[in-house]
Amino acid sequence: MQEQIRQFLLATHVLSGITALLSAAAAIASKKGRALHRTTGRVYSIAMGYIVCSAFPLAILRPNPFLFGVACFSGYLVWTGYRRATQRAPQLTRTDQWTVLAGGGVIAGMAIYGAYMLATGESLGVVSLAFAGGLTIFVAQDIQSLRSGAPLGKFRIARHLQRMLGGTIATITAVLVAQVVPQLAGTSIPPFVVWLSPTIALTPLIVWWSYKTLAPK
């Protein structure tokens, strides 16, 4: 029975990942603010929400601390990206305070596990530390917003885009882990190269899109 539950959760987890990637592509390609963009964005957020929620029981049934951390990383970015898209008030709320606390927990967990992997000779510890460092930047932004007020106007939109694209990078990373990394056994290609490739490839897109959004009209 336990194995059947795990197989169901894994299948729906993977299906949600595919749905998230397809809806993310549609949202990126559609005009911002239009109905298609909003609809595909909601589908993406729901799919990512299920990915994060299903990661908890999967982590219990077949522990994989690294993938669990990536799911939490994605969840933080997508949730805060969704909040920036839907919350236009000048001040953040208690929900955002709890979100920041959760983000701090994810950072600590990924940093500690990354250090442990490096100490035991596992090269993927570098990637865990890289994700922890990246999330630290986003959490620091949110702490600043809690103190000085939520981003407004085009700054709010830029923050939304940065978070959603960051969540997409993490989703692609998880797919590569499941489908590509196992094929590297016996080759000279270190797994961390596959882990970091989506970040290296798509970060320039985030920078360009942010610049385009924030540039004077």
C-alpha positions in Angstrom: 0.0 0.0 0.0 2.8 2.4 0.9 4.5 1.7 -2.4 1.3 2.4 -4.3 0.9 5.7 -2.5 4.4 6.6 -3.4 3.9 5.7 -7.0 0.8 7.8 -7.2 2.4 10.8 -5.6 5.5 10.5 -7.8 3.3 10.2 -11.0 1.2 13.2 -10.1 4.3 15.1 -8.9 5.9 14.5 -12.3 2.7 15.4 -14.2 2.5 18.6 -12.2 6.1 19.4 -13.2 5.2 19.0 -16.8 2.1 21.1 -16.4 4.2 23.8 -14.7 6.8 23.9 -17.4 4.2 24.1 -20.2 2.1 26.8 -18.5 5.3 28.8 -17.6 6.2 28.7 -21.3 2.7 29.9 -22.3 2.8 32.7 -19.6 6.2 33.9 -20.7 5.1 34.0 -24.4 1.8 35.7 -23.7 1.3 39.5 -23.3 1.6 40.5 -19.7 -1.7 41.5 -18.1 -3.8 39.8 -20.7 -6.3 36.9 -19.9 -4.0 34.2 -21.3 -1.1 35.4 -19.2 -3.2 35.5 -16.0 -4.8 32.1 -16.7 -1.6 30.3 -17.5 0.1 32.0 -14.5 -2.6 30.6 -12.2 -2.2 27.1 -13.7 1.5 27.4 -13.1 1.0 28.5 -9.5 -1.4 25.7 -8.8 0.9 23.1 -10.4 3.9 24.4 -8.4 1.8 24.4 -5.2 1.1 20.7 -5.7 4.7 20.0 -6.5 5.7 21.5 -3.1 2.9 19.8 -1.2 3.6 16.4 -2.7 7.3 16.8 -2.0 6.6 16.5 1.8 5.1 12.9 1.8 7.6 11.9 -1.0 10.4 13.0 1.3 9.1 10.7 4.0 8.4 7.7 1.8 11.7 7.9 0.0 14.0 10.6 1.5 15.9 12.9 -0.8 16.8 16.0 1.2 18.3 17.8 -1.8 15.2 17.4 -4.0 13.0 18.3 -1.1 15.1 21.5 -0.6 14.7 22.4 -4.3 10.9 21.9 -4.0 10.8 24.3 -1.0 13.1 26.7 -2.9 10.7 26.7 -5.8 7.7 27.0 -3.5 9.1 30.1 -1.9 9.8 31.8 -5.2 6.4 30.9 -6.8 4.4 31.9 -3.7 6.1 35.2 -3.2 5.9 35.8 -7.0 2.2 35.2 -6.8 1.9 37.5 -3.8 3.6 40.3 -5.8 1.2 39.8 -8.7 -2.0 39.8 -6.6 -1.1 42.0 -3.6 -1.0 45.7 -4.5 -1.1 47.2 -1.0 1.8 49.4 0.0 2.5 47.3 3.1 3.2 43.5 3.4 1.1 41.5 5.8 1.6 38.9 8.5 1.4 36.2 5.8 4.5 37.7 4.3 6.2 37.7 7.7 5.6 34.0 8.1 6.7 33.4 4.5 10.0 35.1 5.3 10.5 32.9 8.4 9.8 29.8 6.3 12.3 31.0 3.7 14.9 31.4 6.4 14.3 27.8 7.4 14.8 26.6 3.8 18.1 28.6 3.5 19.4 27.0 6.7 18.4 23.5 5.7 20.0 23.7 2.2 23.1 25.4 3.6 23.6 22.8 6.3 22.9 19.9 3.9 25.2 21.4 1.3 28.0 21.7 3.7 27.4 18.1 4.8 27.5 16.8 1.2 30.8 18.6 0.6 32.3 17.2 3.8 31.4 13.7 2.7 32.8 14.2 -0.8 29.5 14.8 -2.7 30.0 17.5 -5.3 26.3 18.4 -5.4 26.9 20.1 -2.1 28.0 23.1 -4.3 24.6 23.2 -5.9 22.8 23.1 -2.6 24.9 26.0 -1.3 24.3 27.9 -4.5 20.5 27.5 -4.1 20.8 28.6 -0.5 22.8 31.7 -1.5 20.2 32.5 -4.2 17.3 32.2 -1.9 19.1 34.4 0.6 19.0 37.3 -1.9 15.2 36.9 -2.3 14.5 36.6 1.4 16.7 39.6 2.0 14.6 41.6 -0.5 11.4 40.5 1.3 12.8 41.5 4.7 13.6 44.9 3.3 10.0 45.1 1.9 8.6 44.2 5.4 10.6 47.2 6.8 10.1 49.8 4.1 7.0 48.8 2.3 6.0 46.5 -0.6 7.4 47.2 -4.1 4.9 49.2 -6.2 4.3 49.8 -9.9 6.9 48.4 -12.3 9.1 47.4 -9.3 6.3 45.1 -8.2 6.0 43.6 -11.7 9.7 43.1 -11.9 9.7 41.3 -8.6 6.9 39.1 -9.8 8.7 38.1 -13.0 12.0 37.4 -11.1 10.3 35.1 -8.7 8.3 33.2 -11.2 11.2 32.7 -13.6 13.4 31.6 -10.6 10.8 29.0 -9.7 10.8 27.8 -13.4 14.6 27.4 -13.2 14.3 25.2 -10.1 11.5 23.2 -11.8 13.7 22.5 -14.9 16.6 21.6 -12.6 14.4 19.0 -10.8 13.4 17.5 -14.2 17.1 17.3 -15.2 17.9 15.5 -12.0 15.3 12.9 -12.5 16.0 12.3 -16.2 19.6 13.2 -17.0 21.8 12.9 -13.9 21.1 9.1 -13.6 22.5 8.7 -17.1 25.8 10.3 -16.2 27.0 7.3 -14.1 30.3 6.1 -15.5 30.9 9.3 -17.5 33.4 12.1 -16.8 30.6 14.7 -16.6 30.1 15.9 -13.0 26.4 16.0 -12.0 26.6 19.5 -10.6 27.1 20.8 -14.2 23.6 19.5 -15.1 22.2 21.0 -11.9 23.6 24.4 -12.5 23.0 24.6 -16.3 19.4 25.9 -16.1 20.5 28.7 -13.7 23.4 29.7 -15.9 21.3 29.6 -19.1 18.2 31.4 -17.8 19.6 33.9 -15.3 20.5 36.3 -18.2 16.8 36.1 -19.2 15.7 37.3 -15.8 18.3 40.1 -15.9 17.1 41.2 -19.3 13.4 41.0 -18.5 13.9 42.9 -15.3 15.9 45.6 -17.2 13.1 45.8 -19.8 10.4 46.1 -17.1 12.2 48.8 -15.1 13.6 50.8 -18.0 12.0 54.3 -18.4 9.2 54.3 -20.9 
